[in-house]
Amino acid sequence: MPKKGKKGKKGKGKKGKKGGKKGGKKSESVAALAAANAKVWETRLSIIQRSKQEYRENAKKLMVENEALQSQMLQTERDTIDVVTYFKKQDAQKDLQLQQLGDQMRDL
């Protein structure tokens, strides 16, 4: 069998760099991109730090308000106990008075 001949290369040029200094523009754009990226991250960081500070302040406010509400609730419970005790004493006195009046009516 006869050997087949090689086909020639058509339209293919040299591989590699075609132009002058594209690397310089690329490094400048990379530096600009890095600077922009750093600025974005700095902005994100400042927003997150501000949010964290607001969260802490709100948590402190809630703690103070919670303590105030707990002390108010405790005082209300004490007042309720005092009122119930007072009414029980009055009820006992009225029961005693009714018993005494009933005894007086029987004696008459």
C-alpha positions in Angstrom: 0.0 0.0 0.0 1.3 3.4 -0.8 1.9 5.9 1.9 -0.4 8.8 2.1 1.1 12.2 1.9 0.9 14.8 4.6 -1.5 17.6 4.1 -0.1 21.0 4.4 -1.1 23.5 7.1 -3.4 26.1 5.8 -4.1 29.4 7.4 -2.4 28.6 10.7 0.1 31.1 11.9 2.6 31.2 14.7 1.4 30.6 18.1 2.1 32.9 20.9 1.9 36.7 21.5 0.7 38.7 18.6 1.0 42.2 20.0 3.2 44.5 22.0 2.6 45.3 25.6 -0.7 43.8 26.6 0.7 42.5 29.9 1.0 46.1 31.2 -2.7 46.9 30.6 -3.7 43.6 32.1 -1.6 44.2 35.3 -3.1 47.7 35.5 -6.6 46.3 35.2 -5.8 43.6 37.8 -4.5 46.3 40.2 -7.6 48.4 39.6 -9.8 45.4 40.1 -8.0 44.5 43.3 -8.4 48.0 44.6 -12.1 48.1 43.8 -12.5 44.7 45.4 -10.7 45.8 48.5 -12.9 48.9 48.7 -16.0 46.7 48.4 -14.8 44.5 51.2 -14.0 47.5 53.4 -17.5 48.8 52.8 -19.0 45.5 53.7 -16.9 45.3 56.8 -17.9 48.7 58.0 -21.6 47.9 57.3 -21.3 44.6 59.3 -19.5 46.4 62.2 -22.2 49.1 62.3 -24.9 46.4 62.3 -23.1 44.5 65.1 -22.8 47.7 67.2 -26.6 48.4 66.7 -27.3 44.8 67.6 -25.3 45.1 70.8 -27.0 48.4 71.7 -30.4 46.9 71.1 -29.5 43.8 73.2 -28.4 46.1 76.1 -31.7 48.1 75.9 -33.7 44.9 75.9 -31.8 43.6 78.9 -32.4 46.8 80.9 -36.1 46.9 79.9 -36.4 43.2 80.8 -35.0 43.8 84.2 -37.4 46.8 84.7 -40.4 44.6 83.7 -39.3 41.8 85.9 -39.1 44.1 88.9 -42.4 45.7 88.0 -44.0 42.2 87.8 -42.5 41.2 91.2 -43.9 44.4 92.8 -47.3 43.8 91.2 -47.3 40.2 92.6 -46.5 41.5 96.0 -49.2 44.1 95.8 -51.7 41.4 94.7 -50.7 39.3 97.6 -51.2 42.2 100.0 -54.7 43.0 98.6 -55.7 39.3 98.8 -54.5 39.2 102.4 -56.3 42.3 103.3 -59.6 41.0 101.8 -59.2 37.7 103.6 -58.7 39.6 106.9 -61.8 41.7 106.2 -63.8 38.5 105.3 -62.7 36.8 108.5 -63.7 39.9 110.6 -67.1 40.1 108.9 -67.6 36.3 109.5 -66.8 36.9 113.2 -69.1 39.9 113.3 -71.9 37.9 111.7 -71.4 35.1 114.2 -71.5 37.5 117.1 -74.6 39.2 115.8 -76.2 35.7 115.3 -75.3 34.8 118.9 -76.8 38.1 120.1 -80.1 37.4 118.2 -80.4 34.0 119.8 -79.8 35.4 123.2 -82.7 37.8 122.7 
